């Protein structure tokens, strides 16, 4: 699955929209949208919901990509990341 930034960039480009259009719709600076797309910043949950509505894409799919990115950003540099994620998965299933 693509990361959130790739998904929202692809959707924006498919629609032929500029960053400033998306920024205006979300009431944020276009530079922030660019950072979302490049994976340099993570949008808020509310912004993810707005992006899903704006692009008319499945909110659950976009939210899943957002959560995966948030987890990845938090643990990516840790030696035990994979082990911790597996333990986390077990806890979610319990």
N, C-alpha and C positions, 0 to 999 in steps of 0.2 A: 504494500500500500504506500502511496505517496505521503510525504509529510504535509502538514497543514499549509505551509508556505507554497509548496508546489501546486497543491489543489487550488488555492485561491488565486494564484498567479495564472494558472491555466484557465480558470473560469473567467477571470477578468479579460484575458487576451482573447478568448473565444467570443466574448461580447464586444470586443473592440473598445473597451473602456480605458480611459486614462486613470492613473493613480489618483489624480485630483477628484475625479468623479466619485470613486469609491470612498475617498476621504471625506468628501462632502456628505455622502449618504450616511456615513458612520459618525459624522461630526468630529473628525480627527484630522490632523495634518497628513498630507499625502506622504510625507517622509516616514511617518509611523506605519502606514500601509506597506510601504516599500520594505521596511524592517521586518514586518510580519512575513512578507513574501520571501525574504532572504533568510528567515529563521533567526534573525538577530534579536528579535523581541517576540514575546508571546502575547497574543491578545487576551483580553479578559473573557470570561465565560459569556458575558452579555454581548461582547463584540462578536464572538463566534456565532451566537444566535442570530445577530443582525446580518452577518456575512452569509449565513445559510439562507436567510430570507431574501436578501438582496440578489444572490446568485441562483435562487430557486433550486437549491440542492438539499439533499437529505440532511437534516440537522443532526441526527444520530451519527451518521458517517463522519460529518465534520467535527462533531464533539469527540468522537473516538480518536481521530487524528490529532486533535488538540491535546487530549489527555496523554496520548502516547508521546507527543513531543515534550510535554511538561515533565513526564517521568524520565524521559531520555536526557533532558537538560540537567535534571537533578542528579542522576547517577552515572552519566556517561564516563566520567573520569575515575570512577571508583573500581578498584581491583575486583571487588566482590559483587559487582553490579548484577551480573547474570544470576548469580546464586540468590541475591536478595530479591530480584524480580520473580524468580521461581517461588520463593517463599511467600512473597506477596500474593502471587496467584493462588497458592494453596489456602492462604488466609481468606481470600475473597470467596473461595468455593465453600468454605466452612460455614 
